[in-house]
Amino acid sequence: MIVVSDSGPLIALAKVRKLNILNELFGEVIIPRAVWVEVVERGKGKPGSEDVESATWIRVLEVKDKLSVEILTREIEVGEAEAIVLAKELNADLIILDEKIPRIIAKSLGLNVAGSLALLFIAKKKGIINEDLELIIGELRARGVRFSDKVVEELKRMYNTSDAKMKQ
């Protein structure tokens, strides 16, 4: 399975010490150079920096279609643009994005999209996470990761995760 990620989900999952779920769910995750620069180089000392730098299962690839990246950066950040273009170039099975506009763009290009919250729900359902999801969601919010209650409720519905199951 080919999976490409933007920086936001890597940082969000690292903030709650759950970056490893990507490895457990997908084996390898590919990131474009701009995401590496944002998280590891410019983000030195911030959440996710050391985790991403030391993760042997994260592979960095260069985007070939620089023109598409340039066009997309008129609307979205360079890391998001490179992730979308790289996912298209690799014919990725999944792209991991959290921001709304990049998600809309990726879906319009025929890419399958998941966000960090959805991956937490999937990991819980598969038994990769044993902790209470409500606590993890609360910790994400406390650490500045924003998402709506509506998104959480939709994910609960999609993954048939009742409150009781979330707290197991």
Secondary structure as GFF3:
##gff-version 3
##sequence-region A 1 168
A	DSSP	beta_strand	3	5	.	.	.	ID=ss1
A	DSSP	alpha_helix	7	15	.	.	.	ID=ss2
A	DSSP	alpha_helix	20	26	.	.	.	ID=ss3
A	DSSP	beta_strand	29	32	.	.	.	ID=ss4
A	DSSP	alpha_helix	33	36	.	.	.	ID=ss5
A	DSSP	pi_helix	37	41	.	.	.	ID=ss6
A	DSSP	alpha_helix	49	54	.	.	.	ID=ss7
A	DSSP	beta_strand	58	61	.	.	.	ID=ss8
A	DSSP	alpha_helix	66	72	.	.	.	ID=ss9
A	DSSP	alpha_helix	78	90	.	.	.	ID=ss10
A	DSSP	beta_strand	94	96	.	.	.	ID=ss11
A	DSSP	alpha_helix	100	108	.	.	.	ID=ss12
A	DSSP	beta_strand	113	114	.	.	.	ID=ss13
A	DSSP	alpha_helix	116	125	.	.	.	ID=ss14
A	DSSP	alpha_helix	133	142	.	.	.	ID=ss15
A	DSSP	alpha_helix	149	158	.	.	.	ID=ss16
A	DSSP	alpha_helix	163	166	.	.	.	ID=ss17
###
